[in-house]
Amino acid sequence: MPTYTFINKKSGIEYDEYILLAEYDDYMKKNPDITRVWHGKAPAMVGDHLMGVGPKVDDGFTENMQRISESHPGSPLADRYGGGTTKDNKTRNILKRHGSI
């Protein structure tokens, strides 16, 4: 949810408000005595999905996915997490290259 900075034109008080993007227009209509303050920056957003950086997968999850993919060596999961030994992975890549998988 974005954090917006506003200033009350009557009192001169500046404050931050957490408002959903969908509610922003209604908030501005209901409060005609306020105006938005930018301070040279965009609204602050909560979450690690910004700037193309998604949530990082921890090592425990990756190890679990590798363990599962070892049980299913021909699956897309095995392709993504490389389940199996190095020899298995090289064999799988050669078979894919020649259209056997």
C-alpha positions in Angstrom: 0.0 0.0 0.0 1.5 3.4 -1.0 2.3 6.1 1.5 1.4 9.5 0.4 2.5 12.8 2.0 -0.2 15.5 2.3 -0.3 19.0 3.6 -3.4 20.7 5.1 -3.7 24.1 3.3 -5.6 25.6 6.3 -3.4 24.5 9.1 -0.1 23.9 7.3 0.4 20.5 8.9 2.2 17.9 6.8 1.4 14.2 7.4 1.7 10.8 5.8 -1.3 8.6 4.9 -1.5 5.0 3.8 -4.1 4.8 1.0 -4.9 2.1 -1.5 -4.4 3.3 -5.1 -8.1 2.6 -5.8 -9.1 4.8 -2.9 -6.8 7.8 -3.7 -9.3 9.7 -5.9 -12.1 9.4 -3.3 -9.8 10.5 -0.5 -8.8 13.6 -2.4 -12.5 14.4 -3.2 -13.5 14.0 0.5 -10.7 16.2 1.7 -10.6 19.4 -0.4 -8.4 21.2 2.1 -5.4 19.0 1.5 -2.9 18.9 -1.3 -0.3 16.3 -2.2 3.4 16.9 -1.3 6.0 15.2 -3.5 9.4 16.1 -2.0 10.9 14.9 -5.2 10.1 11.2 -4.8 7.4 8.8 -5.7 5.1 7.3 -3.1 6.7 4.7 -0.9 5.5 1.2 -1.5 5.6 -1.7 0.9 7.0 -5.0 -0.3 10.0 -6.5 -2.1 8.2 -6.8 -5.5 9.5 -3.3 -6.5 12.1 -2.7 -9.2 11.8 -6.2 -10.6 13.2 -7.8 -7.5 10.8 -10.5 -6.4 10.9 -12.4 -3.1 14.1 -14.3 -2.8 13.8 -18.1 -2.4 15.7 -19.3 0.6 18.2 -22.2 0.5 15.9 -24.5 2.4 13.2 -24.2 -0.2 15.7 -24.7 -3.1 17.1 -27.8 -1.4 13.6 -29.2 -0.9 12.8 -28.6 -4.6 16.0 -30.3 -5.6 15.1 -33.3 -3.5 11.7 -33.5 -5.1 13.1 -33.1 -8.6 15.5 -36.0 -8.0 12.4 -38.2 -7.7 11.1 -36.8 -11.0 14.1 -36.5 -13.3 12.3 -35.8 -16.5 10.0 -33.2 -15.2 10.1 -29.4 -15.7 10.9 -29.2 -12.0 14.1 -31.1 -12.5 15.0 -28.8 -15.4 14.6 -25.8 -13.2 16.2 -27.1 -10.0 18.7 -29.5 -11.5 17.6 -32.6 -9.5 20.0 -35.4 -9.8 23.8 -35.7 -10.1 25.9 -33.8 -12.6 26.0 -36.9 -14.8 22.2 -37.1 -14.8 21.9 -33.4 -15.7 24.4 -33.8 -18.6 22.7 -36.9 -19.9 19.3 -35.1 -19.7 20.7 -32.1 -21.6 22.1 -34.4 -24.4 18.8 -36.2 -24.7 17.0 -32.9 -25.0 19.3 -31.6 -27.6 18.7 -34.7 -29.7 14.9 -34.6 -29.1 14.7 -37.8 -27.1 13.0 -36.1 -24.2 
